[in-house]
Amino acid sequence: MKPTLGGGNRQRDLLPMSKRPTIPIAENHRLVQVTDTLDWTQMEEQAQKIRVQKLKNGAGRPPHLRVMLGAMMLMATRRLTYREAEDQIQYYAPARYLCGLTETDWTPDFTTIQDFTELMGEEGIKLINQQVVGLAVQEKLADPRTVVADTTAQEAAVPHPNEMGLMAGFLTSVGAAGRKVGRALKGFLDKTAAQFRAAKKKVREYRLFAKTKEAKNRVMRQMATLVEKLNGHLGTALRAAGAQQVKLHKYAIVARAKLLRLQETMTKLLPQIRYWLRTGFVASGKIISLHIPELYSIVRGKVGKAVEFGLSWGITRLRGGFLLATLAQKRGELQDTKFALRAVQDHMALFGTAPRAYAYDRAGHSAENVAALKKLGVRDVGLAPRGRTPWAVRGRVREQLIQERALVEGGIGTIKSQKYGFNRPAARSTAMMGACGQRAVLGFNVNKLVRELGRKSGVVLVG
């Protein structure tokens, strides 16, 4: 039998099927429990404070803070892209309930959700995460009297850095952005076309024909010379375009700003490349990404992954499993010896008192740190000693702290899983990497909160 177009039944219905289904949302759905558990008024007040601090004035339409906070919570509890979040909020009933949109047809678009995440930033999401952890403490699900801490690395979504790859990426990015700027840089692209072709040949020669270290270094030196000339011509062209005050529009403005950043980054990177070719050692503060130059390498010493490229974080775990995260604002800020003390100081700022028991691995141990922690008010200091140095605690307390110390690794591993996406987030700046990292920790804590509350009340969660 020949199929007919249109699908469905060939027997037409007397009344057309409604495209507005009316079904109840299950009370034990995870997103419903999240909505009914959290204090949205407090979160809205916090979001409004952040918004007032960051915006120049109050012009424009009033923000849909409740909706935006719900969208952010949806992306935290299950890893979604901004477009997927828009789709879920528009068509998935529990997601609309989470965002407070069950009585309206309006749905935020993906750019609005992204703009709100950027507005909140790492610090704003961190404050909301602290409110969730405070609720867990209030409900007796977390015990702030026993705390463990550790540092970890948040890997960035960048390719493995190498000198030739960075220079080849520079050529590709400059060529693409230069064409978008238009006539303001047309002369630059025409004059340097031969140099671009020569540099691309060097990339091909390096990847296909340079088999020895000496040959690779020779080609890399030649490539560095070509890129240095191109970078100089680019700087001259950008200055000339700025002096002419050529009016740019839309994408041309973004492309010109990108070229300025690339030119500045390559000016710093070329001396580092030449230093490596001359000495064989990596220069201090080596740039590992053209597009996010603030990233840095983090030596972890792990089997199969000695070095990670991204940002350093400090993770604090309360007894009960809830996590607090701290982002390092610069390289070396959260070394183990420093964060072993800072974790307790941050804990005191949040909860008002020092923890009764505190554990950290041997990287944070020193006699000075033990004494400083005692002075802060920590009764049981469980810094794992180095070598044959005796523990500061003994017996059952020591065993409990060792067990708690092991559990923090499980929490870190969970937020780095595909469900939360702490590692390699889809972010193009360190600011958004920080926001994505805090959002992953927030999602972990919220899911754990509703799961533990459901267990206490005998509710089996679905969804």
ChimeraX attribute file (.defattr): number of C-alpha atoms within 10 A of each C-alpha:
attribute: neighborCount
match mode: 1-to-1
recipient: residues
	/A:1	3
	/A:2	4
	/A:3	7
	/A:4	9
	/A:5	7
	/A:6	7
	/A:7	7
	/A:8	8
	/A:9	8
	/A:10	10
	/A:11	6
	/A:12	8
	/A:13	8
	/A:14	6
	/A:15	6
	/A:16	7
	/A:17	8
	/A:18	7
	/A:19	6
	/A:20	6
	/A:21	7
	/A:22	8
	/A:23	7
	/A:24	8
	/A:25	12
	/A:26	14
	/A:27	14
	/A:28	15
	/A:29	16
	/A:30	20
	/A:31	28
	/A:32	22
	/A:33	23
	/A:34	21
	/A:35	20
	/A:36	13
	/A:37	15
	/A:38	16
	/A:39	13
	/A:40	15
	/A:41	11
	/A:42	12
	/A:43	21
	/A:44	18
	/A:45	12
	/A:46	16
	/A:47	23
	/A:48	15
	/A:49	13
	/A:50	16
	/A:51	19
	/A:52	11
	/A:53	10
	/A:54	11
	/A:55	10
	/A:56	8
	/A:57	9
	/A:58	9
	/A:59	7
	/A:60	6
	/A:61	6
	/A:62	7
	/A:63	11
	/A:64	12
	/A:65	19
	/A:66	17
	/A:67	21
	/A:68	22
	/A:69	24
	/A:70	23
	/A:71	27
	/A:72	22
	/A:73	23
	/A:74	23
	/A:75	23
	/A:76	25
	/A:77	23
	/A:78	17
	/A:79	20
	/A:80	16
	/A:81	13
	/A:82	18
	/A:83	13
	/A:84	13
	/A:85	22
	/A:86	21
	/A:87	16
	/A:88	19
	/A:89	24
	/A:90	17
	/A:91	11
	/A:92	12
	/A:93	19
	/A:94	25
	/A:95	24
	/A:96	25
	/A:97	19
	/A:98	24
	/A:99	25
	/A:100	17
	/A:101	19
	/A:102	13
	/A:103	8
	/A:104	8
	/A:105	8
	/A:106	11
	/A:107	16
	/A:108	17
	/A:109	15
	/A:110	17
	/A:111	12
	/A:112	13
	/A:113	21
	/A:114	18
	/A:115	12
	/A:116	20
	/A:117	21
	/A:118	15
	/A:119	19
	/A:120	24
	/A:121	20
	/A:122	22
	/A:123	17
	/A:124	20
	/A:125	28
	/A:126	23
	/A:127	17
	/A:128	21
	/A:129	25
	/A:130	17
	/A:131	17
	/A:132	21
	/A:133	23
	/A:134	18
	/A:135	17
	/A:136	22
	/A:137	18
	/A:138	11
	/A:139	13
	/A:140	11
	/A:141	21
	/A:142	21
	/A:143	18
	/A:144	25
	/A:145	16
	/A:146	21
	/A:147	27
	/A:148	29
	/A:149	28
	/A:150	25
	/A:151	22
	/A:152	19
	/A:153	22
	/A:154	22
	/A:155	21
	/A:156	24
	/A:157	15
	/A:158	16
	/A:159	11
	/A:160	11
	/A:161	14
	/A:162	11
	/A:163	20
	/A:164	21
	/A:165	14
	/A:166	19
	/A:167	25
	/A:168	17
	/A:169	15
	/A:170	20
	/A:171	18
	/A:172	13
	/A:173	17
	/A:174	22
	/A:175	15
	/A:176	12
	/A:177	19
	/A:178	22
	/A:179	15
	/A:180	19
	/A:181	21
	/A:182	16
	/A:183	14
	/A:184	22
	/A:185	19
	/A:186	14
	/A:187	11
	/A:188	18
	/A:189	20
	/A:190	9
	/A:191	11
	/A:192	15
	/A:193	13
	/A:194	11
	/A:195	15
	/A:196	18
	/A:197	11
	/A:198	13
	/A:199	22
	/A:200	17
	/A:201	13
	/A:202	21
	/A:203	18
	/A:204	12
	/A:205	16
	/A:206	19
	/A:207	14
	/A:208	9
	/A:209	12
	/A:210	17
	/A:211	11
	/A:212	9
	/A:213	8
	/A:214	10
	/A:215	14
	/A:216	16
	/A:217	17
	/A:218	15
	/A:219	18
	/A:220	23
	/A:221	17
	/A:222	13
	/A:223	22
	/A:224	20
	/A:225	15
	/A:226	18
	/A:227	22
	/A:228	17
	/A:229	13
	/A:230	22
	/A:231	21
	/A:232	15
	/A:233	17
	/A:234	22
	/A:235	19
	/A:236	13
	/A:237	18
	/A:238	20
	/A:239	13
	/A:240	14
	/A:241	16
	/A:242	12
	/A:243	9
	/A:244	10
	/A:245	10
	/A:246	11
	/A:247	10
	/A:248	15
	/A:249	10
	/A:250	9
	/A:251	13
	/A:252	18
	/A:253	13
	/A:254	14
	/A:255	21
	/A:256	22
	/A:257	14
	/A:258	17
	/A:259	22
	/A:260	15
	/A:261	16
	/A:262	22
	/A:263	21
	/A:264	14
	/A:265	18
	/A:266	21
	/A:267	16
	/A:268	13
	/A:269	23
	/A:270	19
	/A:271	15
	/A:272	20
	/A:273	24
	/A:274	17
	/A:275	14
	/A:276	16
	/A:277	16
	/A:278	11
	/A:279	9
	/A:280	10
	/A:281	11
	/A:282	12
	/A:283	15
	/A:284	7
	/A:285	14
	/A:286	18
	/A:287	23
	/A:288	22
	/A:289	23
	/A:290	22
	/A:291	17
	/A:292	19
	/A:293	19
	/A:294	18
	/A:295	24
	/A:296	21
	/A:297	19
	/A:298	19
	/A:299	12
	/A:300	12
	/A:301	10
	/A:302	9
	/A:303	7
	/A:304	6
	/A:305	9
	/A:306	10
	/A:307	14
	/A:308	20
	/A:309	22
	/A:310	24
	/A:311	23
	/A:312	25
	/A:313	22
	/A:314	22
	/A:315	21
	/A:316	27
	/A:317	27
	/A:318	24
	/A:319	19
	/A:320	19
	/A:321	20
	/A:322	27
	/A:323	25
	/A:324	21
	/A:325	22
	/A:326	22
	/A:327	24
	/A:328	16
	/A:329	15
	/A:330	12
	/A:331	15
	/A:332	11
	/A:333	14
	/A:334	22
	/A:335	17
	/A:336	21
	/A:337	17
	/A:338	13
	/A:339	24
	/A:340	28
	/A:341	18
	/A:342	17
	/A:343	24
	/A:344	23
	/A:345	17
	/A:346	16
	/A:347	19
	/A:348	16
	/A:349	10
	/A:350	12
	/A:351	13
	/A:352	10
	/A:353	16
	/A:354	24
	/A:355	25
	/A:356	14
	/A:357	21
	/A:358	26
	/A:359	26
	/A:360	30
	/A:361	21
	/A:362	15
	/A:363	16
	/A:364	22
	/A:365	19
	/A:366	16
	/A:367	11
	/A:368	10
	/A:369	17
	/A:370	20
	/A:371	12
	/A:372	13
	/A:373	22
	/A:374	14
	/A:375	10
	/A:376	16
	/A:377	16
	/A:378	21
	/A:379	15
	/A:380	21
	/A:381	24
	/A:382	27
	/A:383	28
	/A:384	23
	/A:385	18
	/A:386	14
	/A:387	7
	/A:388	6
	/A:389	11
	/A:390	10
	/A:391	13
	/A:392	14
	/A:393	17
	/A:394	11
	/A:395	7
	/A:396	9
	/A:397	14
	/A:398	20
	/A:399	13
	/A:400	14
	/A:401	24
	/A:402	18
	/A:403	12
	/A:404	23
	/A:405	23
	/A:406	14
	/A:407	16
	/A:408	24
	/A:409	16
	/A:410	12
	/A:411	18
	/A:412	20
	/A:413	12
	/A:414	17
	/A:415	23
	/A:416	21
	/A:417	13
	/A:418	12
	/A:419	16
	/A:420	24
	/A:421	23
	/A:422	27
	/A:423	21
	/A:424	18
	/A:425	21
	/A:426	13
	/A:427	15
	/A:428	13
	/A:429	14
	/A:430	18
	/A:431	15
	/A:432	19
	/A:433	26
	/A:434	26
	/A:435	24
	/A:436	27
	/A:437	28
	/A:438	28
	/A:439	29
	/A:440	29
	/A:441	28
	/A:442	32
	/A:443	24
	/A:444	23
	/A:445	24
	/A:446	22
	/A:447	17
	/A:448	18
	/A:449	25
	/A:450	23
	/A:451	17
	/A:452	17
	/A:453	16
	/A:454	16
	/A:455	12
	/A:456	10
	/A:457	8
	/A:458	9
	/A:459	16
	/A:460	11
	/A:461	17
	/A:462	12
	/A:463	9
